[in-house]
Amino acid sequence: MRHLSSFCFKLNRTKTLERDLLDTPLKRCLSTIELYFFGVGCMLAAGIYILTGTVLQKEAGPATFISYLGAAFAAFLSAISYAEFSARIPKAGSAYTYTYVTMGELWAFIVGWNIVLEYMTGVAAMARGWSGALDHMLNNVLTNWTIEYIGEVKFLGSHLDFVSFGLVIAITVVIATGVKPSVRINSVLTSINICLMIVTMVLAFYYGDWANLGGSDGFLPFGVDGVITGAATCFFAFIGFDCIAIAAEEAVNPVRSLPMSILFAIITVTILYVGMSFGLALLVPYKLVHLSSAFPAALARKGIHWARYLVGVGSMIGLSAAMIGQLFSLPRVIYSLATDGLFFKPFAYINPWKQIPVVSVIVFGFISAIVALFFDISVLAEFLSLGTLISYTMVTTSVLIIRYTPLDQEKLALIKKLLPSLPDDESSQRLKHYENFGKLKHRFRDFPVLKDCEPGLAVVCTVFLAAAGMAAIAAILLYDNGIMTGNWWSVSFMTVLILGIIMAMLVIYIHEENSASMTFQVPGVPLVPMLSMFINIVLMLHLHAITWIRLAVWMAIGLLIYFLYGIRHSKEAAQSPPGFPDTLINQEQKRYWTMATSMELQQPIRKDTDEGPERHTDGRELDEDNAGIDSEENSLFDINSQSDETILLPQIRASVH
């Protein structure tokens, strides 16, 4: 029994964060604008050129741009969860790290291993798309030559793609040159791609016919159901914003830069996608849209034949930028796994000159090239979708957990040490506020069953039960026709599940939220994260069964590595059972949090009186032009020049009010 308990603890042990979250062997050199273009480039691949024609002709008709808006909303819900965690924990592992600090080691490894699959297949799929775009402009010369002289790989249903292989190798070499060259090339390519998309939009609006929005079948030829189905398809055009979170360890000011770049990247891509899809609907009646080359064919009908090359070049440039982003992110996830001891140690090596995980870059760049050489794009695309959705779901789940996690005893003890410098009534109020994190709110303290739970435990259990209920609802909606036909059993079961989800949200709501963090936070908790979870679960269950089977094979390989290597070499094996992380109060972190959060957090406590101007706590009068700003030495965030009170008490005050 003792061995079983020890084994379960190993699977669920959480990651102990470094004392200084800015400390990293990687090079912090990326600005907000560079991260923004990096994220836009990762999302703005050829999805708009490939997906739009299919959605317009078969799913949503002229209302395709509404499908893109719906997909953008779903992506935005996941993006704000990434924005919160990237500001709280600016480390390279993204969803893997966020899951590790909240849910435990095994869950984290599963997420990390899926991210590896996501990026490897993403790079390979984009390389295949790049090769296909080039081949299309060359009238299929490349494909015909390969099939004629080399043949097809029968069991894969595809031909060998040496262009894709060479392209991935070339981009791997670019990534190996360092952070700045990679990101700068990505930014240039993204800027060119945006300009080409704007040109395409201008042509579409200029030559378009507004009568095509109505037509003989109206604006909604497939009804509202078609718009929703189209939104599910369009969602995958927004995949890629998580690349920004993976670059967290290389951001100069992660707390400010990461949330801003993630959210503005989503907004930019949404505007471009909506504009492009609306323009296509104007150009040609939806029934006449060409599925594989929607924009070139539509513009050719208006006599603009050179647009074929414009769109082809645009898609190749967009794919190149996205591949740089994916190949940049992939080795950093491997590096995070290896640094934590869950993957082989050589992959944690950082080149001291370039300050990049060079072994991970080279090895997994080559593996991605091999995948691109053999596998067809349709097989790779579904792999990409499932791995991404699993990551998104785990991050939104982690947000719910960490937002109702109590402070550990070490941090509460430090708060108690600092509070005597405040008035007695204010001191006791604030201490009580901190001690109540994760507990039931005052008016619900006698709620049956819940009153006996440890702080935060009821929320964790409720979140997982809600996720199971959401999966059941999604399965009924997708695969049970009884709902549509009014079958009493299906309707009754669905009603019970919906009521259960509502009860779960109420259970979470009646607990005290952990408001200690002063960084960006997801609004509308628990509703917003749970809505995001449900959307992601529906999309996951919508994928084909063969995709889940392939994922199971991939996970079997990963779990073999974890149980034979990772569980024994984990860095957390030497740690005592840690408390939940809270990035508010660690003395060694003060330099980081003072620099990264808002100016309000850098201000010492000030006492406002009726007897004179505002003063520092030591009695010094504040200069009006420099109120709240310390000396030049303090502005450099010297650890030895600031007291705990200067850093922590403003945060305590802000969190209460």
C-alpha positions in Angstrom: 0.0 0.0 0.0 2.9 2.3 0.8 4.5 1.7 -2.5 1.2 2.4 -4.3 0.9 5.6 -2.4 4.4 6.6 -3.4 3.8 5.7 -7.0 0.6 7.8 -7.1 2.5 10.8 -5.6 5.1 10.6 -8.3 2.5 10.7 -11.0 0.8 13.7 -9.4 3.7 15.7 -8.0 3.7 19.3 -9.2 6.6 21.4 -10.6 8.5 23.6 -8.1 9.1 26.9 -9.8 12.5 28.6 -9.7 12.9 31.3 -7.2 13.7 33.9 -9.9 11.4 33.3 -12.9 13.5 35.5 -15.1 16.6 33.3 -14.6 17.1 31.3 -17.8 20.0 30.1 -19.9 18.1 31.2 -22.9 18.6 34.8 -24.3 15.9 37.3 -23.3 15.9 39.5 -26.4 12.4 39.5 -27.9 10.3 42.7 -27.7 6.5 42.9 -27.8 6.3 43.8 -31.5 8.6 40.9 -32.4 6.4 38.5 -30.3 3.3 39.9 -32.0 4.6 39.3 -35.5 5.9 35.9 -34.4 2.4 34.9 -33.3 0.7 36.4 -36.4 3.1 34.5 -38.6 2.4 31.2 -36.8 -1.3 31.6 -37.3 -1.4 33.2 -40.7 -0.4 30.2 -42.8 -2.3 28.9 -45.8 -5.4 28.1 -43.9 -7.3 31.1 -45.3 -6.4 30.0 -48.9 -7.2 26.3 -48.3 -10.2 26.3 -45.9 -12.2 29.3 -47.2 -13.3 27.7 -50.5 -14.5 24.5 -48.8 -16.5 26.4 -46.1 -18.0 28.8 -48.6 -19.2 26.1 -51.0 -20.2 23.3 -48.7 -20.8 24.6 -45.2 -21.7 28.3 -44.6 -22.2 29.9 -48.0 -21.9 33.7 -48.2 -22.0 33.7 -44.3 -18.5 32.2 -44.2 -17.1 35.4 -42.6 -19.5 34.8 -39.7 -18.1 31.3 -39.3 -14.6 33.0 -39.0 -15.9 35.3 -36.4 -17.3 32.4 -34.4 -14.1 30.5 -34.7 -12.2 33.6 -33.6 -14.3 33.8 -30.5 -13.6 30.2 -29.7 -9.9 30.7 -30.3 -9.9 33.9 -28.2 -11.3 32.0 -25.2 -8.4 29.7 -25.3 -5.9 32.5 -26.0 -6.8 34.5 -22.9 -6.0 31.4 -20.8 -2.6 31.2 -22.4 -2.2 35.0 -21.8 -2.8 34.6 -18.1 -0.4 31.7 -17.6 2.3 33.1 -19.8 2.3 36.2 -17.6 2.2 34.2 -14.4 4.8 31.7 -15.4 7.1 33.0 -18.2 8.7 29.6 -19.0 9.3 27.9 -22.3 7.1 24.9 -21.9 3.8 26.7 -22.4 0.8 24.3 -21.8 3.2 21.6 -20.5 4.6 23.8 -17.8 1.2 25.3 -16.9 -0.2 21.8 -16.4 2.9 20.7 -14.5 2.5 23.4 -11.8 -1.3 22.8 -11.4 -2.3 19.3 -12.2 0.8 17.1 -11.8 3.6 15.4 -13.6 1.9 12.6 -15.6 -0.7 15.0 -17.0 2.0 17.5 -17.9 4.0 14.8 -19.7 0.9 13.8 -21.7 0.4 17.5 -22.7 4.0 18.0 -23.5 4.2 14.9 -25.6 1.1 16.0 -27.5 2.7 19.4 -28.1 5.7 17.7 -29.6 3.3 15.8 -31.9 1.5 19.0 -32.7 4.6 20.9 -33.8 6.2 18.0 -35.7 3.1 17.3 -37.7 2.4 21.0 -38.1 5.8 21.6 -39.6 5.5 18.6 -41.9 2.0 19.5 -43.0 3.1 23.1 -43.8 6.1 21.8 -45.7 3.8 19.6 -47.8 1.5 22.6 -48.4 4.4 24.7 -49.5 5.6 22.0 -51.9 2.0 21.6 -53.2 1.7 25.4 -53.8 5.0 25.4 -55.8 3.9 22.3 -57.7 0.6 23.9 -58.5 2.3 27.0 -60.0 4.6 24.6 -62.0 1.6 22.6 -63.4 2.3 19.5 -61.2 5.8 18.9 -62.6 7.3 17.9 -59.3 4.6 15.4 -58.4 4.6 13.8 -61.9 8.4 13.5 -61.9 8.5 11.9 -58.5 5.8 9.3 -59.2 7.3 8.5 -62.6 10.9 8.0 -61.5 10.5 7.0 -57.8 6.9 5.8 -57.4 4.5 6.0 -54.5 4.8 4.7 -51.0 1.8 2.4 -51.1 1.2 1.9 -47.4 1.2 5.6 -46.8 -0.9 6.5 -49.9 1.5 9.2 -50.8 4.6 10.0 -52.8 8.0 11.0 -51.4 8.3 14.8 -51.1 11.9 15.7 -51.4 11.1 19.4 -51.7 9.4 19.3 -48.3 12.3 17.5 -46.8 14.8 20.0 -48.1 12.7 23.0 -47.0 12.4 21.7 -43.4 16.2 21.1 -43.3 16.8 24.6 -44.6 14.6 26.2 -42.0 16.2 24.1 -39.2 19.5 25.7 -40.2 18.0 29.1 -40.0 16.6 28.3 -36.5 20.1 27.1 -35.4 21.6 30.5 -36.2 20.0 32.0 -33.1 16.8 33.7 -31.8 17.0 37.1 -33.4 17.7 36.0 -37.0 14.9 33.5 -36.8 12.4 36.0 -35.5 13.4 38.8 -37.8 13.0 36.6 -40.9 9.6 35.5 -39.5 8.6 39.1 -39.1 9.7 40.1 -42.6 7.8 37.2 -44.2 4.7 37.9 -42.1 4.7 41.5 -43.1 4.9 40.5 -46.8 2.2 38.0 -46.4 -0.1 40.6 -44.7 0.5 43.0 -47.6 -0.3 40.3 -50.2 -3.5 39.5 -48.3 -4.5 43.1 -48.2 -3.9 43.4 -52.0 -6.1 40.3 -52.5 -8.8 41.8 -50.4 -8.7 45.1 -52.3 -9.1 43.3 -55.6 -11.9 41.2 -54.3 -13.9 44.2 -53.0 -13.2 46.2 -56.2 -14.3 43.5 -58.6 -16.9 41.9 -56.3 -20.6 41.9 -56.8 -22.8 42.5 -53.7 -25.6 40.5 -55.3 -23.5 37.4 -54.7 -24.2 37.7 -50.9 -27.8 36.9 -51.5 -28.2 34.9 -54.6 -31.0 32.5 -55.3 -30.5 30.6 -52.0 -30.2 33.6 -49.8 -27.4 34.6 -47.3 -27.7 31.4 -45.3 -28.2 28.6 -47.8 -27.1 26.0 -45.2 -28.9 27.6 -42.3 -27.4 28.4 -38.9 -26.2 24.8 -38.6 -24.0 25.4 -41.6 -22.5 28.5 -40.0 -21.7 26.5 -36.8 -20.1 23.7 -38.8 -18.1 26.2 -40.8 -16.9 27.8 -37.5 -15.6 24.4 -36.4 -13.7 24.0 -39.6 -12.3 27.6 -39.5 -11.1 27.2 -35.9 -8.0 25.4 -37.1 -7.0 28.5 -39.1 -6.3 30.1 -35.7 -3.9 27.5 -34.4 -0.5 28.9 -33.6 -0.9 31.6 -30.9 0.6 29.2 -28.3 3.9 29.7 -30.0 4.1 33.1 -28.3 3.8 31.5 -24.9 6.6 29.1 -25.8 8.9 32.0 -26.4 8.3 33.3 -22.9 11.8 32.6 -21.7 13.2 34.8 -24.5 10.9 37.8 -24.0 12.5 40.9 -22.4 9.3 41.8 -20.4 7.1 38.7 -20.4 4.4 39.9 -18.0 3.6 42.8 -20.3 4.6 41.5 -23.7 3.1 38.0 -23.8 -0.6 38.9 -23.0 -0.5 41.9 -25.4 1.1 40.0 -28.3 -1.2 37.0 -27.9 -4.4 39.0 -27.8 -3.4 41.5 -30.6 -2.2 38.7 -32.8 -5.7 37.0 -32.5 -7.4 40.3 -33.3 -5.2 41.0 -36.4 -5.6 37.5 -37.8 -9.4 37.7 -37.3 -9.6 41.0 -39.2 -7.7 39.5 -42.1 -9.6 36.2 -42.2 -13.0 38.0 -42.1 -11.9 40.4 -44.8 -10.6 37.7 -47.1 -13.6 35.4 -46.7 -16.1 38.3 -47.2 -14.2 39.4 -50.3 -14.3 35.8 -51.8 -18.1 35.7 -51.2 -18.4 39.0 -53.2 -16.3 37.7 -56.1 -18.2 34.6 -57.1 -21.5 32.8 -56.3 -20.8 30.3 -53.5 -21.8 27.3 -55.7 -19.1 28.2 -58.3 -16.2 28.5 -55.8 -13.2 26.3 -56.8 -12.3 24.1 -53.7 -8.6 23.8 -54.1 -7.8 27.2 -55.5 -10.7 29.4 -54.5 -9.0 32.9 -54.7 -7.1 32.4 -58.0 -10.1 30.8 -59.8 -12.4 33.6 -58.5 -10.1 36.4 -59.6 -9.5 34.6 -62.9 -13.3 34.8 -63.6 -12.9 38.5 -63.4 -10.0 38.4 -65.9 -7.2 38.7 -63.3 -5.2 35.7 -64.3 -1.9 36.8 -62.7 -3.7 36.4 -59.3 -2.9 32.7 -59.4 0.8 33.6 -58.8 -0.1 36.3 -56.2 -2.0 33.8 -54.1 0.6 31.1 -54.7 3.4 33.2 -53.5 1.4 34.5 -50.6 0.6 31.0 -49.4 4.2 30.0 -49.7 5.4 33.0 -47.8 2.8 32.5 -45.1 3.7 28.8 -44.8 7.4 29.7 -44.5 6.7 32.1 -41.6 4.6 29.6 -39.9 7.2 26.8 -40.3 9.8 29.1 -38.7 7.5 29.6 -35.8 6.7 25.9 -35.3 10.3 24.8 -35.7 11.3 27.6 -33.3 8.8 26.3 -30.7 9.3 22.5 -31.0 12.8 22.3 -29.6 11.9 24.6 -26.7 9.2 22.2 -25.6 11.7 19.3 -25.8 14.2 21.5 -23.9 11.6 22.1 -21.1 10.8 18.3 -20.8 14.6 17.5 -20.7 15.3 20.3 -18.2 12.7 18.8 -15.9 14.2 15.4 -16.3 11.2 13.9 -18.1 13.1 13.5 -21.4 16.7 12.6 -22.2 19.3 14.9 -20.7 21.3 15.8 -23.8 18.2 17.7 -25.2 18.5 20.1 -22.3 21.9 21.4 -23.6 22.0 25.1 -24.3 24.7 26.4 -26.7 26.5 29.0 -24.6 27.2 31.2 -27.7 23.8 31.2 -29.4 21.9 30.5 -26.2 19.5 28.1 -27.9 18.7 24.3 -27.3 20.9 23.4 -30.2 20.6 19.5 -29.8 16.8 19.7 -29.7 16.8 22.0 -32.8 19.0 19.7 -34.9 17.5 16.4 -33.9 13.8 17.3 -34.0 14.3 19.4 -37.1 15.6 16.3 -38.9 12.8 14.1 -37.5 10.2 16.7 -38.8 11.9 16.6 -42.2 11.6 12.8 -42.3 7.9 13.1 -41.4 7.4 15.6 -44.2 9.2 13.3 -46.7 6.8 10.4 -46.1 3.4 11.5 -44.8 0.6 13.0 -46.8 -0.8 16.4 -45.7 -4.3 15.1 -44.9 -3.0 12.5 -42.4 -0.8 15.2 -40.8 -3.6 17.8 -40.5 -5.8 15.6 -38.2 -2.8 14.8 -36.0 -2.2 18.5 -35.7 -5.8 19.3 -34.7 -6.1 16.7 -31.9 -2.8 17.5 -30.2 -3.6 21.3 -30.3 -7.1 20.8 -28.8 -5.8 18.6 -26.0 -3.3 21.3 -25.0 -5.9 24.1 -25.2 -8.3 22.1 -23.0 -5.6 21.4 -20.3 -4.6 25.0 -20.1 -8.2 26.2 -19.6 -8.6 23.5 -17.0 -5.4 24.7 -15.2 -6.7 28.2 -15.1 -9.8 27.1 -13.1 -7.6 25.1 -10.7 -5.0 27.8 -10.0 -7.6 30.5 -9.6 -9.0 28.6 -6.5 -5.8 27.4 -5.1 -5.0 28.4 -1.5 -1.7 30.1 -0.6 0.8 27.7 1.1 1.9 28.1 4.7 5.3 29.7 3.8 3.7 32.5 1.9 1.0 33.1 4.6 3.8 33.2 7.2 5.6 35.9 5.2 2.4 37.9 4.9 1.8 37.7 8.7 5.4 39.0 9.1 4.7 42.1 7.0 1.2 43.0 8.1 2.1 44.6 11.5 3.2 47.7 9.5 -0.4 48.3 8.7 -3.2 49.4 11.0 -4.6 46.6 13.1 -8.1 46.5 11.5 -6.7 46.6 8.0 -4.0 44.0 8.9 -6.6 41.5 10.2 -8.9 42.1 7.2 -6.1 41.4 4.7 -4.8 38.4 6.5 -8.3 36.9 6.6 -8.7 37.6 2.9 -5.5 35.7 2.1 -6.3 32.8 4.4 -9.7 32.3 2.7 -8.4 31.5 -0.8 -10.0 28.3 -2.0 -12.4 28.1 0.9 -16.2 28.6 0.7 -17.4 32.1 0.8 -18.6 33.3 4.2 -22.4 32.9 3.5 -21.9 29.3 2.2 -19.5 28.1 5.0 -22.1 25.6 6.3 -22.9 24.1 2.9 -23.2 20.2 3.3 -20.3 18.1 2.2 -18.3 21.1 0.8 -17.7 22.5 4.2 -15.5 19.5 5.1 -13.3 19.7 2.0 -9.8 21.0 2.0 -9.4 24.4 0.4 -9.3 24.1 -3.3 -10.1 20.4 -3.4 -13.8 20.7 -4.1 -13.0 23.0 -7.1 -10.5 20.5 -8.5 -13.0 17.6 -8.3 -15.8 19.7 -9.7 -13.7 20.8 -12.7 -13.0 17.2 -13.6 -16.6 16.1 -13.1 -17.7 19.0 -15.3 -15.2 18.0 -18.0 -16.7 14.5 -18.0 -20.2 15.9 -18.2 -19.2 18.2 -21.1 -17.7 15.2 -23.0 -21.0 13.3 -22.5 -23.0 16.3 -23.8 -20.7 16.7 -26.8 -21.0 13.0 -27.6 -24.8 13.2 -27.5 -24.9 16.2 -29.7 -22.6 14.7 -32.3 -23.6 11.1 -32.4 -27.1 10.7 -30.9 -30.0 11.5 -33.2 -32.4 11.1 -30.3 -32.1 14.8 -29.4 -33.2 15.9 -32.9 -36.1 13.4 -32.9 -37.2 14.3 -29.4 -36.5 10.9 -27.9 -37.5 11.2 -24.2 -34.4 9.3 -22.9 -31.9 11.4 -24.8 -33.7 14.6 -23.9 -33.9 13.7 -20.2 -30.3 12.6 -20.0 -29.2 15.8 -21.7 -31.2 17.9 -19.3 -29.6 16.2 -16.3 -26.1 16.8 -17.8 -26.8 20.5 -18.5 -28.1 21.0 -14.9 -25.0 19.2 -13.6 -22.8 21.6 -15.5 -24.7 24.6 -14.1 -24.4 23.1 -10.6 -20.6 22.7 -11.1 -20.2 26.3 -12.1 -22.2 27.3 -9.0 -20.0 25.1 -6.7 -16.9 26.8 -8.1 -18.4 30.3 -7.8 -19.2 29.9 -4.1 -15.5 29.5 -3.3 -13.1 32.3 -2.7 -11.0 33.1 -5.7 -7.2 33.5 -5.4 -6.7 37.1 -6.3 -3.1 37.3 -5.3 -1.6 37.5 -8.8 -1.3 41.0 -10.1 -0.7 39.9 -13.7 -3.2 39.5 -16.5 -6.2 37.3 -15.6 -9.0 35.6 -17.5 -12.2 37.5 -16.9 -15.5 35.8 -16.1 -14.2 32.8 -14.2 -15.5 30.1 -14.1 -17.9 30.7 -17.0 -15.3 31.7 -19.7 -12.8 28.8 -19.0 -15.6 26.3 -18.9 -17.1 27.5 -22.1 -13.7 27.2 -23.8 -13.3 23.7 -22.4 -16.7 22.7 -23.9 -15.8 24.1 -27.3 -12.5 22.3 -27.4 -14.1 19.0 -26.2 -16.7 19.2 -29.0 -14.1 19.8 -31.6 -12.0 16.9 -30.3 -14.9 14.5 -30.4 -15.7 15.7 -33.9 -12.4 14.3 -35.3 -12.3 10.8 -36.9 -11.8 7.7 -34.8 -8.6 6.8 -36.8 -7.0 10.1 -35.5 -7.6 8.9 -31.9 -6.1 5.5 -32.7 -3.0 7.1 -34.1 -2.8 9.4 -31.1 -3.0 6.3 -28.9 0.0 4.8 -30.6 2.0 8.1 -30.2 1.0 8.2 -26.5 2.1 4.6 -26.0 5.6 5.6 -27.2 5.6 8.6 -24.9 4.4 6.7 -21.8 7.0 4.1 -22.4 9.7 6.9 -22.3 8.1 8.4 -19.2 7.8 5.2 -17.1 11.2 3.8 -18.2 13.1 7.1 -17.9 11.2 10.2 -16.9 9.6 9.1 -13.7 13.0 8.1 -12.3 15.0 11.2 -13.5 12.4 13.8 -12.7 13.9 16.9 -10.9 10.9 16.8 -8.6 12.0 13.3 -7.3 14.4 15.2 -5.0 11.8 17.7 -3.9 9.4 17.4 -0.9 5.7 17.5 -1.9 5.3 21.1 -3.0 2.4 23.4 -2.4 0.5 24.9 -5.3 2.6 27.7 -6.9 1.8 31.3 -6.4 3.9 33.9 -8.1 3.2 36.7 -5.7 5.5 36.4 -2.7 9.0 34.9 -3.0 11.7 37.2 -1.8 14.1 36.2 -4.6 11.4 37.0 -7.2 11.0 40.6 -6.2 13.4 41.9 -8.8 11.3 40.2 -11.6 7.8 41.1 -10.3 8.7 44.7 -9.5 10.1 45.1 -13.0 7.4 43.3 -14.9 4.1 44.4 -13.3 2.4 47.7 -13.4 3.9 50.9 -11.9 1.3 50.7 -9.1 3.2 47.6 -7.8 6.5 49.5 -7.7 5.1 52.2 -5.4 5.7 52.1 -1.6 2.7 52.4 0.7 1.6 56.0 1.0 -0.5 57.5 3.7 -3.0 60.2 2.6 -3.8 62.7 5.4 -5.7 65.9 5.7 -2.7 67.6 7.3 -0.3 67.8 4.3 1.0 66.2 1.1 1.3 62.5 0.5 4.4 61.0 2.2 6.5 57.9 2.1 6.1 55.5 5.0 9.3 56.8 6.4 7.9 60.3 6.4 9.7 61.7 3.3 7.5 64.0 1.3 6.6 62.8 -2.2 7.6 65.1 -5.1 4.5 65.6 -7.3 6.3 64.8 -10.5 8.0 61.7 -9.1 5.2 60.3 -6.8 5.6 56.6 -6.4 9.0 56.4 -8.0 12.0 55.6 -5.8 15.6 56.5 -6.3 17.6 55.6 -9.4 19.1 52.7 -7.6 15.6 51.3 -6.8 14.4 51.8 -10.3 17.1 49.3 -11.3 15.3 46.7 -9.1 18.3 46.0 -6.9 17.3 43.3 -4.5 19.3 44.8 -1.6 17.8 48.2 -2.0 14.2 47.3 -1.4 12.4 45.9 1.6 9.7 43.2 1.6 7.2 45.9 2.5 8.0 47.9 -0.6 7.3 45.0 -2.8 4.5 43.0 -1.0 2.3 45.5 0.8 1.0 47.3 -2.4 0.2 43.8 -3.8 -1.6 42.9 -0.5 -3.5 46.2 -0.6 -4.5 45.8 -4.3 -5.6 42.2 -4.0 -8.0 43.1 -1.2 -9.5 46.2 -2.8 
